[in-house]
């Protein structure tokens, strides 16, 4: 909801954004359409957009189906109040004007502007993040995308190895480990790997600074048990592919490590970082992700229930007549939900209170694993909300239910 004092705006703007062009519609307070135009997504186009909006005032409300990007940041830098609209809400809003399912840029821009005219008192404008928070959000989200690419390449490399030389994939704990990639590089074919016995394996482990606890003799025996080979032609082609994918995966691993260093450096400078880092189970990456997704605007989450809904940890209740059901919340910030679930998982190993709460949900309430974990994440999120709202780090001695549960 908006603040108690809501600005009185003479006009309302809606932008149907695109990769090359943006459709702008402006409606007056009485619903009259006063402008309908298209601008290009370049320097000249955004200058035209500024000129069109300046005709009606210096700080205007603008509805758009985005919460980030160049266009959003440009509008905020110009001083306008940006109202991000969920595509699902925008789709339902179109049905207020036309029953038929139609897609038209001019109509979509008008729907956004006119809907903002009716609903602006119930919506909250997007807060302008500090430069440091914007940097952390960009780093964490791009790291997530890079991590997805790394997992895809790892899966593809595993399939390549299974097709002609499965031993390296079964030798160590995972394919993306540096020791596994080094083994593929040094012994790319079954013929090369067949010469590896305990002594040569020990030399390989020493040369590549192996930090695992499995002895060389055990690894040599495991290698011999899985030393299968494809046909000569398959081995020739697949070994080339394996080396290529190995190099890509090594590069991605290096880039992920560099991302982690950049994220840690940026997060260390933010004043709210110590709040998130003080909670059990929240490491450097989770600290950055939670900070980036929750942000700095305390007014955005006036009560814990709002934050729980944003994170997808609050269920959805559907009631109609005699029917009433409680269901999983799908519409949520998925990055925040994943971060809170990982946090809850980590906290079970570090916090006696969390471990006791999880066991109670599983053993006494009969909840399934993920349902119990989600409940624990919700409880931790309430604790986080209080710490974040009060600008205070987590203090386990003040966690009221911790002593009783432990």
Secondary structure in CASP SS format (residue, H / E / C, confidence):
PFRMAT SS
TARGET T0000
AUTHOR 0000-0000-0000
METHOD secondary structure of the structure
MODEL  1
X C 1.00
X C 1.00
X C 1.00
X C 1.00
X C 1.00
X C 1.00
X C 1.00
X C 1.00
X C 1.00
X C 1.00
X E 1.00
X E 1.00
X E 1.00
X E 1.00
X E 1.00
X E 1.00
X C 1.00
X C 1.00
X C 1.00
X C 1.00
X E 1.00
X E 1.00
X E 1.00
X E 1.00
X E 1.00
X E 1.00
X E 1.00
X E 1.00
X C 1.00
X C 1.00
X C 1.00
X C 1.00
X E 1.00
X E 1.00
X E 1.00
X E 1.00
X E 1.00
X E 1.00
X E 1.00
X E 1.00
X C 1.00
X C 1.00
X H 1.00
X H 1.00
X H 1.00
X H 1.00
X H 1.00
X H 1.00
X H 1.00
X H 1.00
X H 1.00
X H 1.00
X H 1.00
X H 1.00
X C 1.00
X C 1.00
X C 1.00
X C 1.00
X C 1.00
X C 1.00
X E 1.00
X E 1.00
X E 1.00
X E 1.00
X C 1.00
X C 1.00
X C 1.00
X C 1.00
X C 1.00
X H 1.00
X H 1.00
X H 1.00
X H 1.00
X H 1.00
X H 1.00
X H 1.00
X H 1.00
X C 1.00
X C 1.00
X C 1.00
X E 1.00
X E 1.00
X E 1.00
X E 1.00
X C 1.00
X C 1.00
X H 1.00
X H 1.00
X H 1.00
X H 1.00
X H 1.00
X H 1.00
X H 1.00
X H 1.00
X C 1.00
X C 1.00
X C 1.00
X C 1.00
X C 1.00
X C 1.00
X C 1.00
X C 1.00
X C 1.00
X C 1.00
X H 1.00
X H 1.00
X H 1.00
X H 1.00
X H 1.00
X H 1.00
X H 1.00
X H 1.00
X H 1.00
X H 1.00
X H 1.00
X H 1.00
X H 1.00
X H 1.00
X H 1.00
X C 1.00
X C 1.00
X C 1.00
X C 1.00
X C 1.00
X C 1.00
X C 1.00
X C 1.00
X C 1.00
X C 1.00
X C 1.00
X H 1.00
X H 1.00
X H 1.00
X H 1.00
X H 1.00
X H 1.00
X H 1.00
X H 1.00
X H 1.00
X H 1.00
X H 1.00
X H 1.00
X H 1.00
X H 1.00
X H 1.00
X H 1.00
X H 1.00
X H 1.00
X H 1.00
X H 1.00
X H 1.00
X H 1.00
X H 1.00
X H 1.00
X H 1.00
X H 1.00
X H 1.00
X H 1.00
X H 1.00
X H 1.00
X H 1.00
X H 1.00
X H 1.00
X H 1.00
X C 1.00
X C 1.00
X H 1.00
X H 1.00
X H 1.00
X H 1.00
X H 1.00
X C 1.00
X C 1.00
X C 1.00
X C 1.00
X C 1.00
X C 1.00
X H 1.00
X H 1.00
X H 1.00
X H 1.00
X H 1.00
X H 1.00
X H 1.00
X H 1.00
X H 1.00
X C 1.00
X C 1.00
X C 1.00
X H 1.00
X H 1.00
X H 1.00
X H 1.00
X C 1.00
X C 1.00
X C 1.00
X C 1.00
X H 1.00
X H 1.00
X H 1.00
X H 1.00
X H 1.00
X H 1.00
X H 1.00
X H 1.00
X H 1.00
X H 1.00
X C 1.00
X C 1.00
X C 1.00
X C 1.00
X C 1.00
X C 1.00
X C 1.00
X C 1.00
X H 1.00
X H 1.00
X H 1.00
X H 1.00
X H 1.00
X H 1.00
X H 1.00
X H 1.00
X H 1.00
X H 1.00
X C 1.00
X C 1.00
X C 1.00
X C 1.00
X C 1.00
X C 1.00
X H 1.00
X H 1.00
X H 1.00
X H 1.00
X H 1.00
X H 1.00
X H 1.00
X H 1.00
X H 1.00
X H 1.00
X H 1.00
X H 1.00
X H 1.00
X H 1.00
X H 1.00
X H 1.00
X H 1.00
X H 1.00
X H 1.00
X H 1.00
X H 1.00
X H 1.00
X H 1.00
X H 1.00
X H 1.00
X H 1.00
X H 1.00
X H 1.00
X H 1.00
X H 1.00
X H 1.00
X H 1.00
X H 1.00
X H 1.00
X H 1.00
X H 1.00
X H 1.00
X H 1.00
X C 1.00
X C 1.00
X C 1.00
X H 1.00
X H 1.00
X H 1.00
X H 1.00
X H 1.00
X C 1.00
X C 1.00
X C 1.00
X C 1.00
X C 1.00
X C 1.00
X H 1.00
X H 1.00
X H 1.00
X H 1.00
X H 1.00
X H 1.00
X H 1.00
X H 1.00
X H 1.00
X H 1.00
X H 1.00
X C 1.00
X C 1.00
X C 1.00
X H 1.00
X H 1.00
X H 1.00
X H 1.00
X C 1.00
X C 1.00
X H 1.00
X H 1.00
X H 1.00
X H 1.00
X H 1.00
X H 1.00
X H 1.00
X C 1.00
X C 1.00
X C 1.00
X C 1.00
X C 1.00
X E 1.00
X E 1.00
X E 1.00
X E 1.00
X E 1.00
X C 1.00
X C 1.00
X E 1.00
X E 1.00
X E 1.00
X E 1.00
X E 1.00
X C 1.00
X C 1.00
X C 1.00
X C 1.00
X C 1.00
X C 1.00
X H 1.00
X H 1.00
X H 1.00
X H 1.00
X H 1.00
X H 1.00
X H 1.00
X H 1.00
X H 1.00
X H 1.00
X H 1.00
X H 1.00
X H 1.00
X H 1.00
X H 1.00
X H 1.00
X H 1.00
X C 1.00
X H 1.00
X H 1.00
X H 1.00
X H 1.00
X H 1.00
X H 1.00
X H 1.00
X H 1.00
X H 1.00
X H 1.00
X H 1.00
X H 1.00
X H 1.00
X C 1.00
X C 1.00
X C 1.00
X C 1.00
X H 1.00
X H 1.00
X H 1.00
X H 1.00
X H 1.00
X H 1.00
X H 1.00
X H 1.00
X H 1.00
X H 1.00
X H 1.00
X H 1.00
X H 1.00
X H 1.00
X H 1.00
X H 1.00
X H 1.00
X H 1.00
X H 1.00
X H 1.00
X H 1.00
X H 1.00
X C 1.00
X C 1.00
X C 1.00
X C 1.00
X C 1.00
X H 1.00
X H 1.00
X H 1.00
X C 1.00
X C 1.00
X C 1.00
X H 1.00
X H 1.00
X H 1.00
X H 1.00
X C 1.00
END
